[in-house]
Amino acid sequence: MSLWTVVVAAGNGLRFGSDKQSADLGGVSVLERSVATASEVSDGVVVVVADGRVDEVRQIVGAQAVVEVVSGGSTRSESVRAGLALVPEAVEVVLVHDGARPLASLAVYERVVAAVRAGADAVVPAVAVSDTLRSTSGSLDREGVMAVQTPQGFSAAVIRAAHAAGGDATDDATMVEANGGTVVVVDGEADNIKITRPVDLEVARRLSAGGQADV
């Protein structure tokens, strides 16, 4: 089954304070590392970036022949749709990955892909929540809560249909579920952190170097 990955890297980096995708992580940029891992399991990769950065990012990742670069939209869902538009119609499996998760391992990719190929509409890696959680109305039972990560995997037909229905969501599995699809959960990884603030980058640097994340 042919497989392409859409790597979403079109955010403005406001919480990070600068361009986190270009930040150094063990001698390569955050985005390069994310794209390199996606390329290992994919027949093609589409990188979605902020408007005006296509040429710059194409030079950064251009050595990898399987990569296309396209401008995203004003929301995450619009950016994913821009990436999907470059995925060939014949592709059967689509993964969507946040460029700001550079430590996603081949093992988590493989778990996601295996579940899609086994027939799942959508697959998300997730990890248990260890913090005590509260809402505005009181505490929540964390036993029924998981933290969802990427890459998320989809039957290509299912994710295309979900995006064709329009709307917006913080992740694509939510859109598939809203469109009537089912979501399967596989094991995520504690190290598969999302770089949102500068401290996250320091944690990622220690993890990628084989150290402890005690910053």
N, C-alpha and C positions, 0 to 999 in steps of 0.2 A: 504494500500500500504506500503510495507516494506521500511524502510529508514535507510541509513547509512550516517555517516558524516566522511569526511577526513579532519583532522586538520593538517595544514601544519606548521611545526615549524623547518624547516631545514636550516634556514639562518645562516650566520656566525656572525651576530651582530656587524659588523664593525662600523656602524654609532652610535650604542648604546655604544660601547666601551667595552662591556662584554656580558655575556650570559643573554639577557633580558628575556628569557623564564623561567629562574630560579629566577628572581627577586621577592622579596616579595611584595604581594599586599593584604593587609588586613589579614595577617596570613597564606596565601597560595601563591604558586608561580603563576606567570602570566599564565603559561601553564596549571597548575591544574585547575585554574578557567575557562579557555577556554574549557577544556575537560569536566569539570563537567556540564557546561551548555549544551554543545552538547549532552552529555549522556542523559540528561533529555528528549530529543525529538527523540532520535535515538535508533534503534534496535542494532546498533553496531557502534563503532568509531575506525578509524584507525588514529594513530598519526604518522606523518612522521617527522623524526628528522635527524640531521646531522650524517654523517658516524662516527661510533665509540661511539655514545651516546645511542644506543638502550637499553643496559642493565641498564644504569643509569636512563633513562626516564621510562623504564618499572617498576622500583622500585618506582618512584615518583607517577605514575598514576595506578600502578598495582592493587590497592584495588578496582578499578572499573572493574568489570568482563567483561564489554562489550568492553574493549579497547584492540586493537592490536597496536604494535609499530614496525615500519619498517624504514630502512635507505632511505633517499631521494637521489636526483641526484644533478647535478651541476647547474641546473636551476629550477625555480619554476614548470614549466610544467613537467619536468622529475620527480620531487618529487610528484606531483599529480598523475602521472601515476603509480609510485611505490605504492601509497596508493590505487588507484583504483584496482590494481592487487589483493589486499586482500579483496575487497568487493565481497561478494558472487554473482554469476551470477543471482540468483533469485531476487535480490534487485531491486526495481522499481524506487526509488527516491534516489539521491545522493546529499548531501550538501558538499560544500568545504568551509572551514573556516580558516582564518589566526589565528594561535595560538597567535599572537601578538595583537589580538583584544579581550581582556578578558572581556570587558564590554558589549558585544553584549547580549541583553536581550532575554528572552523567547518570548516576544512579536514580536521581529523582526524575530526570527526563525519561529514563527508560521505564519507570513505574507508570508514569502518566501515559506514555505511548502504548504500553502493553494493554492498559485498561481500555483505551479508545479502540485499539485493534480487536479487543475482545467484544466490542459492540456497544460501549457506553456512548451516550450522546455528548456528555461533557465530563471532564475529570479534573479535579482540583487536588493538589497536595496541601496538606494542612497539618498543623501541630497543636498539641494541647495547650491551653492557656494556663499559666501558673499564677498570674496575679489575681487578687481579689477584684471582682468587677462590680460596678454600681451603675445604675441608670439614675435619671433625675427622680425616679419614684422609689428607689431603694436598691438593695443588693441583688445581684443576679447569680444564678447557679452556674458556676463555671464548668461543671461536669457536662453540661450540654452545649458548651461553646468551644469552637476551635478557631485558630488563626489561619486564614487561608493565604496561600502563597502562589507564586507562579514558578515554572510554566504551567499554564492550564491547557488541556488538550480537548479537541473537539472533532467530531465528524465534520468534515468540511461543509457538507450540505446543511447540517444543523446550525452551525455558526453563521453561515451565510443567510439562512432564513431568519435567524434571530436579529441580525443587523438590518436585514431588509424591512423588518417590522418597525424599525426606528427606535427611538427612545435612547436613554442614557443610563449607565450604571457604573459603579466603581470597579466591577470586573465583568468578564464576558460570560462566566458561568451563571451569574445572576440574570443576565439577559436571556440566555438559553432557557433557564428555568421559567422565567416569565412568559416565554413563548411556548411552554408546554413540554419542554425537554426535561430529562432527568440528569441529575448530577451525581457522580460517583466520587468518593473521597479516598485518596491513597495517602500513604505516609509522606509527610514533608520532612524537612530537616531543620534543626535548630540553627545551624550555621547559615541557612539561606535567608539572610537578613536583607531588608530593603534599606538602601542608603537614602535617608531623608534629611538628616542633620549632620554637621561635621563630626560629631562623636561617633556616628554610625560608620563613617569612613575609617576612623581609627580602629574601631572594633574589627571591621573587615580586613584591614591591613594585618592585624595581629592573627586573625583566623587564617588568612591566606598564607601567612608565614609559619603556620603550625603552632602558634602561641595560644594563650588564653585570652578570652574576651573580657578581661577585668580592668577596663578603663574607667 
